[in-house]
Amino acid sequence: MQERKPLSPKMDIVFQKLLGEQKNARLTKDLLEKILQREINCIDLSKTTRVTADMPDDKMGILDIRAELDGVEKCDIEMQMIDQKGLIERMLFYWSRLFTEGFKEGEEYEQLQKTIVILIANFKLKPLKDLGYHTKWKIIDEDERKVILTDKLEFHIIELPKIQGKEEEDDALLDWLFFLDDPASERAKKSMEENETIQEATEELNKLKDDEEMQRLALSRWIALSDYNTNMSAMKKEGLEEGMKAGIKEGIKEGKKEVAKELLKMKLSIQDIAKATGLTEAEIKALQD
């Protein structure tokens, strides 16, 4: 029997399985400490929505990881495989829902807890084209002081394609990012030898390749992603073709109007101009105005 290849950890369903379960909380805690650049004492992953075998194969739902940090802060972590419209607005929407979750009428606003949203993207975001692979966002004023209005909103955006060429950089977060992007890369292999947590993550990932249910779910997810990309490409191509047809048609019509204007200057009758150009008499009369 042919040995199965390890699943890709940047496939969102694999990412959630690998880092969204409490038994692997040590791994998730280490990744978050590298992203947030601070120590985390404890992490609770019990609110993550679990993927099951009866998940519809054709759905493009969001597979995120919900974490509670040190019993207080809320954190949503999402691995996004494809670029979709309104991605930043969606992050704001998720943050607002998570921020107000559990808030009861009559409670004081000060009781609302810090909420963090982390996006790990398998593509480059156009608005961030001149920025690094990891950016951190808060609400600040626009003058030179850069005063932070509140620490209760925090976004982190990581763009995996931007790590290429940084294999030699001394950044502990890169150990994780190269592992997520490609566990077979030289940087990931080196990290496995030097980083106990990355080695443990690799072992857990290898276990998933022998999980029949996980293999089926991952295959279904790949098919759903491929179908989505194929449909979007087809729609884009169809839209482009229709646009070109409409543009050509409009261009021809504008050309006929220019000819009609010249014929009007030559004092030809509207009926004769209509026969010559194919324009309606109403369209030709409108050119006289």
Residue, then its C-alpha position, 0 to 999 in steps of 0.5 A: m500500500q502506498e504511504r500517504k503524504p502528510l496533510s498540509p498544515k496551511m489547509d484550514i481544516v488541517f490547521q484547525k484540527l492541529l491547533g484547535e484542540q485542547k490536547n494540542a494547547r501547548l502548540t497553540k500557546d507557543l504559536l500565539e506567544k510568537i505572534l503576540q510577542r508576550e507570555i501566555n499563562c493558560i489557553d482554553l480552546s473549548k469554544t472552537t467549533r469542531v469539524t465533523a464527518d457530516m460537514p457538507d462537502d460543498k460549503m465554504g464556511i470559515l474554519d477558525i480557532r477560538a481561544e481564551l487567553d489567561g481566562v480573560e482575553k478572547c482570540d480568534i485565529e483563522m487560516q484563510m486559503i483564498d482571497q475574498k472580497g471584504l476580508i478586512e471588513r469581515m475581520l471587523f465583523y468577527w471582532s465585533r461579534l466576539f467582543t460583545e459575545g456574552f455581554k448582558e444588558g445592564e452590564e458596564y462597558e468596562q467589563l468588555q474584554k480585550t479581543i484579538v483577531i489573527l488572520i494567517a493568509n495564504f496570499k498577499l493582501k493588496p492594501l498591505k503590499d509594501l508592508g512586512y509578513h506580519t503586521k499588527w493593528k490597533i486604533i491610534d490617532e493620526d498625529e505624530r504621537k500615535v496614541i493608542l485609543t484602546d487596547k481592547l481591539e487588536f488585529h494581526i495579519i500574517e501573509l505567508p507568501k511574504i516569508q519567502g527569502k527570509e529563511e535565514e532571519d532570526d525570528a522565532l515566529l518564522d519557525w512556525l510560519f515556514f512549518l505552516d507553509d511547507p513542513a518539508s522546507e529546509r527552514a522547517k526541517k531545521s526548526m524541527e531539530e532545534n525547536e521542541t514545539i515544532q517537532e511536536a507539531t510535526e509529529e501531530l501532523n504526521k498522525l493526521k495522515d493516518d486518520e481516515e476521517m481527516q483524510r476525507l474531510a481534507l479531500s472534501r475541503w480541497i475539492a470545495l476550494s478548487d470548485y470555488n476557484t474554478n467557478m470564480s475564474a469562470m465567472k471572471k472570464e465570462g464577465l470579461e468576455e461579456g464586457m468586451k462584447a458590450g464594449i465592442k458593440e458600444g464602440i461600433k454604435e458610437g462610430k455610427k453616431e459620428v458618421a451620422k453627425e457628418l451626414l447631418k452636416m451634409k444635409l442628408s435626410i434623417q431617413d437616408i442616414a438611418k438606412a446608411t448607419g442602422l441607427t433609429e430616427a430617434e437616435i439621429k434626431a437626438l444628435q441634432d440637439 
